[in-house]
C-alpha cells in the first residue's frame, strides 16, 4: 500500500470510535466533504447520548455479544435492557451489567411482548435520540451512524434501516422476504408513505418523537412495527430509509416471529393505517 494511503486507512478504521470535532475535521481534510457525507462521517453534538432500547426474551446466548457490539460503536450510549419474562438464563446473563453506568436493567416478570418492552424502555430513556435494537445478532449497530446522520442534520425526523434493495446482506428465505415485501406494500398504501421495509427493527427518532405517541401505543407484540410507523406518519413526521446490514437467523437459532405475527401485521395495517385508530 502506498505510504500516503496508510493514514486514510488507519483513520477510516477508527472513525466509528471517535466522534469528536477533531476527528471529523481530520477526516474531512483528507477525504473531502462529499466523501465524508457518503461514508456518514460527522461530529456529534456536545453531550449527545443515544438511548438504545433492547427487548430481551430468551436470548442468554447472544445478549452479551450484542452489548459488546453496541459499545464498539464508540457512541455515547444509554443501553436499556428489558428482560421480557425470559426463562432460559437471560437474567443470569445480564446480571454482570448491573453496576455498569451505561446500562439500565429492567424486568417484566411475565413475557408481555416486544411492543410492551419498547413502551417500558421509552418511559425511562433520557437520550437525545432513541433506537430499537433486537437482542440477537441479526442487526449490526455499526450502522447506527447511517441512521443518525439525517436526523442530526435536520433532514428527517425518523430513520428506518432497510434490509432490502442493496447487496451487503445475507439472503433470507424467499418466503420471508416475499411476506415482508407484501406487508410493506400494504402498509405503504394504508399509511401513505412508500417504505421498503416496514418490519425492520432499526427505527430511530428523537426522544420527543417517541414520547409524543407513547400514550397512544397499544400493540404488545410485533404489531408495534406497524403502529409506530402509522402514528409517526399521522403526526406528519418526515421519514428516511438507509441501507443496513442484516444476517438472517433461523428458527433453530431462536428466531421468534411466526406466521401468526404476519396475520397480526395485516390486522394492524387495517387498524392503524386504513381505519386510523
N, C-alpha and C positions, 0 to 999 in steps of 0.2 A: 504494500500500500504506500503511495506517495506520502512524504512527510507532512505536506500541507493539508492532507485529509485526515490525519490522525486526530487533531483536536476536535474536528467535527464529529468524528465517530465517538470519541470519548464524551463529548458534551451531549450528543443525541442519546447516548445510552443512559445518562443520568438526569436528563431534563425532567422526567416524571418525579424525581426525588427532590428537586429544587425548584420551588415555585416563586422564588424571590424576584424582585425587580432587577437585581444584578444579573441573575441567570438569564432572565428574559432579554435584557439588553445585550448580553454577550452572544446569545443565540441569534438575535436579530441582526447584529453586526456581521455575523459570519454567514448566515443563511439568507437574510433579507426578509422584509415584512411579508411578502407573498408566500414564501415557503413556510415561515413560522405560522401563518394562518392556516395553511393546508395541513400542517402537522399538529395543529391545536397546541401551539406553544404560546403561553401567555402568563402574565403575573396574576397572583391572587390579590384581592383587596385586603387591606390591613385587618387583622383579627378575624379573617374569614374562617368559618367552620362548616363542614359538610356533615349533616346528620344522615347516617345510613341505617335504615330500618331493616332488620334481618329476622323475618319469621322463621322459627326453627321447629320442625316436627320430625322426630326420629332421624336426626342427621348427626349422630355421635361420631361417625367415621369421617365426616367432611367438615364440620364446623370449625375445627382448629385450623385447617388449611385455608378456609375462607377468611378467617380473621387475619391470618398471615398475609394473604393476598391483599386484603384491604390496607394493611399497614405498609405494604411495599409500594403503594401508590405515592407515598410521601405527602399526601394531602392531610391537612389538619382535620381529623375526623372525630365525630361523636358516634360510636357504634352502639346501637340499641338492639340487643339480642332478646327476642321474646321466645322462650321455651313454651310452645303451644301444646302442653299436655303430653310431652314425649314419654315413652315407656321403654326406650332402648338404651338408656345410659347417657342420654344427652345432658341431663342435669350434672352428672359427674364430669362430662367432657368440658362443660363451660365453667365449672367451679373454679379452675385456676385463674379465671379472668375477674373474679370478684373484686379484687383490690386494684385493678387497672383503672387509671384515671380516664382513659379514653373509651371505656366500655360501661354501659348500663345494662344490667341483667334484670329481666322481668320474667314472670312466670304465670301461665294460665294453668291452674290445677287440672283442668279438663280441656281436651282439644276443642277449639272453637273455630278454627279455620284461618286461612291466610288473611282474609279481609278483616276479621276481628283482631288479629295480631297487628295488622297495619294501623288500625284505629288506635290501638293501645300505644303503638310507637309514636304516632303523630302527637298524642297528648303530652308526651314527655320530651319531644325533640326541641332543641334550642338553637340549632344551627341556622345559618342563613339560607341554606338550600337543603332539601331533603331528597333522597333517592332510595329506592327499594332494591334490596339485594337478596336473592334466594340463598339458602344455606347449603346448596350443593355446589358443584364446580362447573355448572353449565355456562355460567357467565363470568367474564374476566373484568374485575373492577379497574384494571388499567385503562379501560375505555371510558371511565368517568370524565376524563379530560375532554373527550369529544362532545359529551353531553353538556358539560359545564360551559364550554366556550360560548354558545349562542345565548345562554341565559345571562352570564355575566356581562356580555357585550350589549345586552338590551335588545337582542334580535328576536327573542322568543320568550314566552312565559313558561312553556312546558317543552321538555325534550324527551323523546322516546328513542330508545335504541332498537333499531330494526335488525332482525336476524337474517333477512332475506333480501335478494336483489343485489348481492355482491359476492365475491369469490372467496373471501377469507373466513371460511366457516366449514365445519364438518357437515356432511349431508345427513338430513333426517330421513326417516322412513317416508315414502311417498304419501301415505295416508295422513301422516302427521302434518306435513306441510300443506297438503290439499285441504284438510279440515281448517287449519289456521287461516289459509287464504280465503276460504269460503266465509268464515266467521268475520274476518277483517273486512271483506267486501260488504257483507250485510250490515256490519256496524258502521261502515263509512256512509252507506246510503241512509241509514236510520238516524245517525248522529249529525251528519252533514259535513264531515271533514274527510279527506281522502288519505287514509293511512295504509301502510303496507304490512303492519304487524301490531294489531291492537292487543294481542295477548302477551307481548313482551314483558318481562319482569322489570327491565330498566325503564322506569318512569321517574323523571326528575323535574322538580319545580321548586320555586322559592317556598319557604316555610309558610308564608302568608297564603299561598295558593292552596296548600293542603288544609290549612286551618279554616279557610273560608267555606269549605264544603264538609268539614269534619262532622258537624251536627246533622247533616243530611245523609251521610253514608249509612247504608243498610246491609250490604252484602257481607256474609261471614266467610264465604269460601272464595273460589277463584273468580266468581262473578264480579269481584271488586275491580278487575281489569277493565270491564266494560263500564261499570258505574263511574269510576274515576274519570274515564275519558268523556263520558256523556256530560257529567256535571261540569267539568272544566270547559268543554265546548259550549255548553249552555251559558256559562258565565262570560263568554266572549274572550277567553284566553287564546293567545296565539301559539300554535304548535309547530314544532320542527322535528324531523327524524334524522338520526345519524347512524351510519352502519356500525355494528358491533360484532365482535367475535362470539361464536356460540358453539358449544360442544355438547351435542345431544347425548343424554344418558338413557339407558333402557330401564324397563320396569324391574328387572332383576337387580339393578343397581340402586333401586329406591325411588324411581320416578312415581309420583302420586296422582297426577292429573289423569282422569279417565274419561270414558265416553259420557258418563253422567254429567261431567262438568261441561262437555260440549253442548249437551241439551240445555243445561242451566245457562250457558252463554247466550243461546238463542232467546231464552226467556228474558234475560237481562237486556238484550238488544231491543226487544219489543217493549219492555217496561220502561227503560231509561232513555231509549232513543226514540222509538216511534210514538209511544204514549207519553213521553216526557214526565215520568213520575218522579 
